[in-house]
Amino acid sequence: MKPQQLKVLGYGLIVVFVLNILLFSFRIISPGPFWLVLIFGAVFVYWVLPKMKKE
C-alpha cells in the first residue's frame, strides 16, 4: 500500500476507536460490542496492517 493510503487507514482506525470509547462511556453501547471493536482493531493493527505495509 502507498504511504498516503496507510495514513488515511490509520486516521480512520483512530476515529473508530475514539467513537467506540465515547459511545461506551455514554452507555450507548454495551461492553460486548466495545470489547469486540477493540479486539478486532488490535488484531488488525498487529497482524493485518504489517502485511499490507509490505505490499
Biotite code that builds the C-alpha atoms (Angstrom):
import biotite.structure as struc

atoms = struc.array([
    struc.Atom([0.000, 0.000, 0.000], chain_id="A", res_id=1, res_name="MET", atom_name="CA", element="C"),
    struc.Atom([1.047, 3.547, -0.560], chain_id="A", res_id=2, res_name="LYS", atom_name="CA", element="C"),
    struc.Atom([2.047, 5.601, 2.491], chain_id="A", res_id=3, res_name="PRO", atom_name="CA", element="C"),
    struc.Atom([-0.846, 8.005, 1.900], chain_id="A", res_id=4, res_name="GLN", atom_name="CA", element="C"),
    struc.Atom([-3.350, 5.133, 1.959], chain_id="A", res_id=5, res_name="GLN", atom_name="CA", element="C"),
    struc.Atom([-1.846, 3.789, 5.184], chain_id="A", res_id=6, res_name="LEU", atom_name="CA", element="C"),
    struc.Atom([-2.102, 7.240, 6.751], chain_id="A", res_id=7, res_name="LYS", atom_name="CA", element="C"),
    struc.Atom([-5.796, 7.501, 5.830], chain_id="A", res_id=8, res_name="VAL", atom_name="CA", element="C"),
    struc.Atom([-6.403, 3.995, 7.168], chain_id="A", res_id=9, res_name="LEU", atom_name="CA", element="C"),
    struc.Atom([-4.626, 4.886, 10.405], chain_id="A", res_id=10, res_name="GLY", atom_name="CA", element="C"),
    struc.Atom([-6.682, 8.034, 10.906], chain_id="A", res_id=11, res_name="TYR", atom_name="CA", element="C"),
    struc.Atom([-9.828, 6.040, 10.189], chain_id="A", res_id=12, res_name="GLY", atom_name="CA", element="C"),
    struc.Atom([-8.930, 3.493, 12.858], chain_id="A", res_id=13, res_name="LEU", atom_name="CA", element="C"),
    struc.Atom([-8.237, 6.260, 15.362], chain_id="A", res_id=14, res_name="ILE", atom_name="CA", element="C"),
    struc.Atom([-11.671, 7.754, 14.680], chain_id="A", res_id=15, res_name="VAL", atom_name="CA", element="C"),
    struc.Atom([-13.321, 4.348, 15.140], chain_id="A", res_id=16, res_name="VAL", atom_name="CA", element="C"),
    struc.Atom([-11.518, 3.764, 18.453], chain_id="A", res_id=17, res_name="PHE", atom_name="CA", element="C"),
    struc.Atom([-12.349, 7.230, 19.788], chain_id="A", res_id=18, res_name="VAL", atom_name="CA", element="C"),
    struc.Atom([-16.014, 6.872, 18.799], chain_id="A", res_id=19, res_name="LEU", atom_name="CA", element="C"),
    struc.Atom([-16.058, 3.434, 20.396], chain_id="A", res_id=20, res_name="ASN", atom_name="CA", element="C"),
    struc.Atom([-14.733, 4.810, 23.679], chain_id="A", res_id=21, res_name="ILE", atom_name="CA", element="C"),
    struc.Atom([-17.141, 7.766, 23.620], chain_id="A", res_id=22, res_name="LEU", atom_name="CA", element="C"),
    struc.Atom([-20.176, 5.596, 22.877], chain_id="A", res_id=23, res_name="LEU", atom_name="CA", element="C"),
    struc.Atom([-19.191, 3.210, 25.655], chain_id="A", res_id=24, res_name="PHE", atom_name="CA", element="C"),
    struc.Atom([-18.572, 6.000, 28.152], chain_id="A", res_id=25, res_name="SER", atom_name="CA", element="C"),
    struc.Atom([-22.023, 7.486, 27.462], chain_id="A", res_id=26, res_name="PHE", atom_name="CA", element="C"),
    struc.Atom([-23.524, 3.976, 27.787], chain_id="A", res_id=27, res_name="ARG", atom_name="CA", element="C"),
    struc.Atom([-24.856, 3.981, 24.235], chain_id="A", res_id=28, res_name="ILE", atom_name="CA", element="C"),
    struc.Atom([-23.178, 0.640, 23.522], chain_id="A", res_id=29, res_name="ILE", atom_name="CA", element="C"),
    struc.Atom([-22.741, -2.232, 25.948], chain_id="A", res_id=30, res_name="SER", atom_name="CA", element="C"),
    struc.Atom([-19.424, -3.795, 26.978], chain_id="A", res_id=31, res_name="PRO", atom_name="CA", element="C"),
    struc.Atom([-19.745, -6.642, 24.440], chain_id="A", res_id=32, res_name="GLY", atom_name="CA", element="C"),
    struc.Atom([-19.540, -4.556, 21.255], chain_id="A", res_id=33, res_name="PRO", atom_name="CA", element="C"),
    struc.Atom([-16.983, -2.284, 22.912], chain_id="A", res_id=34, res_name="PHE", atom_name="CA", element="C"),
    struc.Atom([-14.580, -5.161, 23.530], chain_id="A", res_id=35, res_name="TRP", atom_name="CA", element="C"),
    struc.Atom([-15.252, -6.707, 20.119], chain_id="A", res_id=36, res_name="LEU", atom_name="CA", element="C"),
    struc.Atom([-14.256, -3.485, 18.361], chain_id="A", res_id=37, res_name="VAL", atom_name="CA", element="C"),
    struc.Atom([-11.102, -3.216, 20.482], chain_id="A", res_id=38, res_name="LEU", atom_name="CA", element="C"),
    struc.Atom([-10.119, -6.849, 19.879], chain_id="A", res_id=39, res_name="ILE", atom_name="CA", element="C"),
    struc.Atom([-10.773, -6.731, 16.120], chain_id="A", res_id=40, res_name="PHE", atom_name="CA", element="C"),
    struc.Atom([-8.893, -3.450, 15.876], chain_id="A", res_id=41, res_name="GLY", atom_name="CA", element="C"),
    struc.Atom([-5.920, -4.814, 17.796], chain_id="A", res_id=42, res_name="ALA", atom_name="CA", element="C"),
    struc.Atom([-5.799, -7.955, 15.634], chain_id="A", res_id=43, res_name="VAL", atom_name="CA", element="C"),
    struc.Atom([-5.987, -5.818, 12.506], chain_id="A", res_id=44, res_name="PHE", atom_name="CA", element="C"),
    struc.Atom([-3.199, -3.499, 13.641], chain_id="A", res_id=45, res_name="VAL", atom_name="CA", element="C"),
    struc.Atom([-0.965, -6.308, 14.913], chain_id="A", res_id=46, res_name="TYR", atom_name="CA", element="C"),
    struc.Atom([-1.304, -8.881, 12.110], chain_id="A", res_id=47, res_name="TRP", atom_name="CA", element="C"),
    struc.Atom([-3.038, -7.444, 9.039], chain_id="A", res_id=48, res_name="VAL", atom_name="CA", element="C"),
    struc.Atom([-1.554, -3.961, 8.827], chain_id="A", res_id=49, res_name="LEU", atom_name="CA", element="C"),
    struc.Atom([2.102, -5.105, 8.693], chain_id="A", res_id=50, res_name="PRO", atom_name="CA", element="C"),
    struc.Atom([1.229, -7.454, 5.804], chain_id="A", res_id=51, res_name="LYS", atom_name="CA", element="C"),
    struc.Atom([-0.476, -4.594, 3.996], chain_id="A", res_id=52, res_name="MET", atom_name="CA", element="C"),
    struc.Atom([2.546, -2.383, 4.595], chain_id="A", res_id=53, res_name="LYS", atom_name="CA", element="C"),
    struc.Atom([4.907, -4.923, 2.987], chain_id="A", res_id=54, res_name="LYS", atom_name="CA", element="C"),
    struc.Atom([2.903, -4.992, -0.258], chain_id="A", res_id=55, res_name="GLU", atom_name="CA", element="C"),
])
